[in-house]
Amino acid sequence: MVHWSSGFPGAELVLVAMAFIWGAILGSFVNVVIHRLPRGQSVVTHGSRCPACGASIRPRDNVPILGWLLLGGRCRDCGAAISAGYPAIEAGCGAIAAIIAAAELSGFGSPLLAASRPGIDRLLSGDWRIALAWAIHTVIPVAMLAWNLTAALAGTAATEASRRHPTHDGCDAAALVAAAVIALVTAAPAVGPPGFLIDGRAPEALRGWQATFVASCLGVVAGRFAGAVTGAGGDRCGLATFGAAAGWQAVVVVTIVTMGVRLLVAAMRPQGLIGRVVAAAAPAVAATAFFAAWLPIAEAWGRCWRVLLPG
């Protein structure tokens, strides 16, 4: 049955725009994490303050992206310049949410959408799994971005607190996040990894939630191993959480892409802030691309291994 509201022109665009706004709000929290964790400060208490004068940021000035633009990139109280990195991160997180929302609605972004019925039609008719898939697939790249940028930029926070907590990159919460993802995809198997064999399928003995649970757990293990291989601070938690949602095969794909990008960055810009930021953002960008094109990537992976390993 076609939902009446899905017939409006631009209905998908409205949902994608709403996703961008929500992603930008998440990006505002990512800015808090990046700024405060290396300094040993709480991310849940105290409001936002100007980094220069310490004045509280007014609610109307704290709107993601727009607040910075309306202020002209300067503090309302002291006039000090506010880094353009803040709205850039908010816009980046908004883009992650919007891209994944568009993918989920179009049918490219999740195995559960492998059907002819449009994603928006199923969503508005009450298929909550689409919203769950979007939420999980959005939060994970955003969290990966937060963990990696916190680890990469911690060295710029030359404070005594950061020296006392050199590994305080937010990964302490990664185990809880990964466990929550495992629980969610096990409860809704269509949202999680479709299988754990090398061709992406599951053995006949395991179906439904059992296969998804095993695939999710193996994804966590693969992510932890990949994080140890890459050696980057945030990878040890980000890739493990990503693996819980997408499986070990996806971890292999994202790790290869990430290492390729970092090698290229190291060759072009071995030093400097831009190089560190690009290298840190690579896993989140690769994870977003995977979630956005999950179906074609998974199908290509399966076809490749069925050709290499016939029977």
C-alpha positions in Angstrom: 0.0 0.0 0.0 1.4 3.4 -1.0 1.4 6.0 1.8 -0.4 9.1 0.7 2.3 11.5 1.8 5.0 9.8 -0.3 3.2 11.1 -3.4 4.1 14.8 -2.7 6.8 16.2 -4.9 10.1 16.4 -3.1 8.9 14.2 -0.1 12.3 12.5 -0.1 14.1 15.8 -0.2 12.3 16.9 2.9 13.4 13.8 4.8 16.9 14.2 3.5 17.0 17.9 4.6 15.7 16.8 8.1 18.4 14.2 8.2 21.0 16.9 7.4 19.8 19.1 10.3 19.9 16.2 12.8 23.4 15.3 11.5 24.6 18.9 12.0 23.3 18.8 15.6 25.3 15.6 16.1 28.3 17.5 14.6 27.9 20.2 17.2 28.3 17.5 19.9 31.3 16.1 18.1 32.9 19.6 18.3 32.4 19.5 22.1 34.0 16.0 22.3 37.0 17.1 20.2 37.6 20.2 22.2 37.0 18.9 25.8 38.2 15.3 25.9 41.9 15.9 25.4 41.7 18.5 28.2 40.0 16.0 30.6 36.8 18.0 30.7 33.3 16.7 30.8 31.3 16.6 27.6 27.9 16.5 29.3 28.2 19.3 31.9 28.6 23.1 31.4 27.4 24.9 28.3 29.5 25.9 25.3 32.0 28.7 25.8 34.2 30.9 23.7 37.7 29.3 23.6 39.3 32.7 23.9 37.5 34.6 26.6 35.4 31.8 28.2 32.1 33.7 27.8 29.0 31.5 27.5 27.7 31.0 24.0 24.1 32.3 23.8 21.5 29.8 22.6 20.8 31.8 19.5 24.5 31.8 18.6 24.8 28.0 19.2 22.7 26.9 16.3 24.8 24.6 14.1 26.5 26.2 11.1 24.0 29.2 11.1 25.3 30.5 14.5 28.9 30.7 13.2 27.7 32.4 9.9 25.6 35.0 11.7 28.4 35.9 14.1 30.8 36.3 11.1 33.1 33.7 12.7 33.8 35.8 15.8 32.8 35.8 19.4 30.0 38.1 20.3 31.7 39.2 23.5 35.4 39.5 22.8 35.5 39.5 19.0 38.0 36.7 18.9 38.0 34.6 15.7 36.2 31.3 16.1 37.7 28.5 13.9 35.9 27.6 10.7 36.6 24.0 11.7 33.5 24.1 14.0 30.9 24.7 11.2 32.9 22.5 8.9 32.5 19.5 11.2 28.8 20.3 11.7 28.3 20.4 7.9 30.3 17.2 7.5 28.2 15.3 10.0 25.1 16.8 8.4 26.3 15.5 5.0 26.9 12.0 6.5 23.3 11.9 7.8 21.8 13.2 4.5 23.8 10.9 2.3 22.9 7.8 4.3 19.2 8.9 4.5 19.1 9.3 0.7 20.7 5.9 0.3 18.2 4.2 2.7 15.3 5.8 0.9 16.6 4.8 -2.5 17.3 1.2 -1.7 21.1 1.2 -2.0 22.0 1.6 1.6 20.8 -1.5 3.4 20.1 -5.2 2.7 16.6 -4.8 4.1 15.7 -2.5 1.2 16.4 -5.1 -1.5 12.8 -4.8 -2.8 10.9 -2.9 -5.5 8.8 -0.9 -3.1 10.3 2.6 -2.5 12.0 3.2 0.8 10.0 6.3 1.6 6.8 4.4 1.0 7.8 1.7 3.4 9.1 4.2 6.0 5.9 6.3 6.0 3.8 3.1 6.1 5.4 2.1 9.4 8.5 0.1 8.5 10.5 1.2 11.5 13.5 -0.8 10.5 14.4 1.8 7.8 14.6 4.5 10.5 16.6 2.1 12.7 19.0 1.4 9.9 19.5 5.1 9.1 20.1 5.9 12.8 22.7 3.2 13.3 24.4 3.9 10.0 24.5 7.6 10.7 25.7 7.4 14.3 28.6 5.1 13.6 30.5 7.2 11.0 29.8 10.3 13.2 31.3 8.5 16.2 34.2 7.3 14.1 34.9 10.9 13.0 34.7 12.1 16.6 37.1 9.4 17.9 39.7 9.8 15.1 39.7 13.6 15.1 40.0 13.7 18.9 43.0 11.4 18.7 44.5 13.3 15.8 44.0 16.8 17.3 44.8 16.0 20.9 48.4 17.0 20.3 47.3 20.6 19.6 45.7 21.0 23.0 48.9 21.9 24.8 47.5 21.7 28.3 48.6 19.8 31.4 45.3 17.8 31.3 46.1 16.5 27.8 49.6 15.5 28.8 48.2 13.6 31.8 45.6 11.8 29.5 47.4 11.2 26.2 45.0 8.4 25.2 41.9 10.2 26.3 40.2 10.0 22.9 36.7 8.9 23.8 37.3 5.2 23.0 36.3 4.3 26.6 32.7 4.3 25.4 33.3 2.2 22.3 32.6 -1.1 24.0 29.2 0.1 25.1 28.4 1.4 21.6 29.5 -1.8 20.0 27.5 -3.9 22.4 24.4 -1.7 21.7 24.9 -2.1 18.0 25.2 -5.9 18.3 22.0 -6.0 20.4 20.1 -3.8 17.9 21.0 -5.7 14.8 20.4 -9.0 16.5 16.9 -7.9 17.5 16.3 -6.7 13.9 18.4 -9.0 11.7 17.5 -7.3 8.4 19.3 -4.2 9.6 22.6 -6.0 10.4 25.2 -7.9 8.4 23.6 -10.5 6.1 26.2 -13.2 6.7 29.7 -14.1 7.7 31.1 -16.5 5.2 33.7 -15.2 2.8 31.1 -14.6 0.1 28.8 -12.7 2.4 26.3 -15.4 3.0 25.5 -17.5 6.1 25.6 -21.3 6.5 22.4 -23.3 6.3 22.7 -24.2 10.0 22.4 -20.5 11.1 19.6 -18.2 10.0 17.9 -15.1 11.1 19.2 -13.5 14.4 21.8 -16.2 15.0 23.6 -15.5 11.8 23.4 -11.8 12.3 24.7 -12.1 15.9 27.7 -14.2 14.8 28.4 -11.8 11.8 28.2 -8.8 14.1 30.5 -10.2 16.7 33.0 -11.3 14.0 32.8 -7.7 12.6 33.9 -6.4 16.0 36.8 -8.7 16.2 37.9 -7.8 12.7 37.6 -4.1 13.5 39.7 -4.4 16.5 42.4 -6.3 14.6 42.2 -3.7 11.7 42.6 -0.9 14.2 45.7 -2.5 15.6 47.1 -2.8 12.0 46.4 0.8 11.0 47.8 2.1 14.3 45.7 5.2 14.4 44.3 6.2 17.8 40.6 6.3 16.9 40.6 3.2 14.6 40.7 0.7 17.4 37.2 1.7 18.5 35.8 3.1 15.3 36.4 0.1 13.0 35.2 -2.3 15.7 31.9 -0.4 16.0 31.6 -0.2 12.3 32.2 -4.0 12.0 29.4 -4.6 14.5 26.9 -3.0 12.0 28.4 -4.1 8.7 30.4 -7.3 9.3 34.0 -8.3 8.8 33.9 -8.1 5.0 33.0 -4.4 5.2 35.8 -3.8 7.7 38.2 -5.2 5.1 36.9 -2.9 2.4 37.0 0.2 4.6 40.4 -0.6 6.0 41.9 -0.9 2.6 40.4 2.4 1.4 41.5 4.1 4.6 45.1 2.9 4.3 45.2 3.9 0.7 44.0 7.4 1.5 46.5 7.8 4.3 49.4 6.6 2.2 48.4 9.2 -0.4 48.1 11.9 2.2 51.5 10.9 3.7 53.1 11.2 0.2 51.5 14.6 -0.6 51.3 16.3 2.8 53.5 14.4 5.4 53.1 17.2 8.0 50.5 19.7 8.9 47.0 20.1 10.3 45.2 19.4 7.0 47.0 16.1 6.5 46.1 15.0 10.0 42.5 15.9 9.5 42.2 14.2 6.2 43.9 11.0 7.5 41.7 11.0 10.6 38.4 11.5 8.6 39.2 8.8 6.1 37.6 5.9 8.0 34.4 7.8 8.6 34.2 8.9 4.9 34.8 5.3 3.8 32.2 3.9 6.2 29.7 6.5 5.0 30.4 5.5 1.4 30.0 1.8 2.3 26.6 2.4 4.0 25.4 4.5 1.1 26.3 1.8 -1.4 25.9 -1.3 0.7 23.9 -3.4 -1.8 26.1 -2.9 -4.9 29.3 -3.4 -2.9 28.0 -6.5 -1.1 26.8 -8.0 -4.4 30.1 -7.3 -6.1 32.0 -8.9 -3.1 29.8 -12.0 -3.3 30.2 -12.4 -7.0 33.9 -12.0 -6.8 34.4 -14.8 -4.2 31.9 -17.1 -5.9 34.0 -16.9 -9.0 37.3 -17.4 -7.2 35.9 -20.2 -5.0 33.3 -22.1 -7.1 31.2 -24.6 -5.3 
